[in-house]
Amino acid sequence: MTQPASGRTADPENPTADPEKHTADPENAFAAYGLPGEPGTDAFWATARTPVTVSADDGGWTTLFLWRGSEARIGFESWSEQVPLRRWRDTDCWYAEVAMPERLRVTYQILVGQDAYADPLNPAGAGGDRSVAATPDAPAQPHWPLVGADDVLPLPRTRIRWASERLGGRRTVRVHPVAGGGPVVLLLDGDDWLYLHPAATAFDAAAAAGEMPPATLVFLPAKDREAEFTCRPELWEAVRDELLPLVAESGVPADTDRLVVAGQSLGGLSAVYAALEFPDLVSRVACQSPSFWWTPEAMGSADPLGGPVGGSLGARLRDRPDLSGLRIAFDTGEHETRMLPHCEAAESLVREAGATVRVARSASDHDRAGWRGALLRDVAWALA
């Protein structure tokens, strides 16, 4: 992801608990986490599952991560700096006890040298080399199935080979009807929603539960996010003139005259840009953690989020465009402390411009695992 890291919630100087506290009862070192037995033994590994979270004495949570093998680190998607795992005595057990705030869902990897792995002790995966952890008070995300790192996600049968004259290059766009198909829902960063998080399955489940109206998902992959998503017209000209006609010809029922755009980070920025500059094309938007810090100079700055509040789109919104025809849902992570001022400013400006606005906050940092619940909820609202 090109989004710079936002405010940190963990303390990178002291991310793990004191290992010496376990020495009083080494044969049951992690019993407080429901993991009896001596770490590093076959009996211990036979029943070990992580991450495991318990209440912290001073509020929040403490989460135990385990790794069987050699020296390793935990790499979090955006919430914290990397956390080194510590070796349990002279065994193959490496562990970290990480202080976590209330209400957090986060993607992480086990990093060994230059290689990244999913956590083999965690059944909740996101692609082949990522796992998902959540504190007990993080809201549930119904309709998203539990997917292991080794699972192969089902792909929509319909695919479009798109050779774009405006954007250049070729890309494969998948199309999936939900509840028989309906208005087009354009999912930016579509490959993430195909290969990391099974959006088609989740949308189908939400529709079956009566929480999602009929729609047609169009998974649009990005070749160069910075080039395509940073307030340039070429992407939206190509969607209007090239992609939507191909969707109409795909054989999947799709109402291409009604379009919802769903985007995250720079994708969320691009979705709002499209609503401003292409209102006849985009009048319904669901965006999570949109990069309203962005200006043309920001990407090369030592502190990209330190520029003018609301960035370039905020300046455009202060010109008071007429957005009375726009229906837009915003969601930003509660732990994105440096992102929130940019998002709050843009949300207020969009509302003042006459749009119908929904605003929410997710139990996450800048992380697709936290965006999943908002994606379903806000697309359904945008379609209403």
Order of alpha helices (4+ residues) and beta strands (2+ residues): alpha-beta-beta-beta-beta-beta-beta-beta-beta-beta-beta-beta-beta-alpha-alpha-beta-alpha-alpha-alpha-beta-alpha-beta-alpha-beta-alpha-beta-alpha
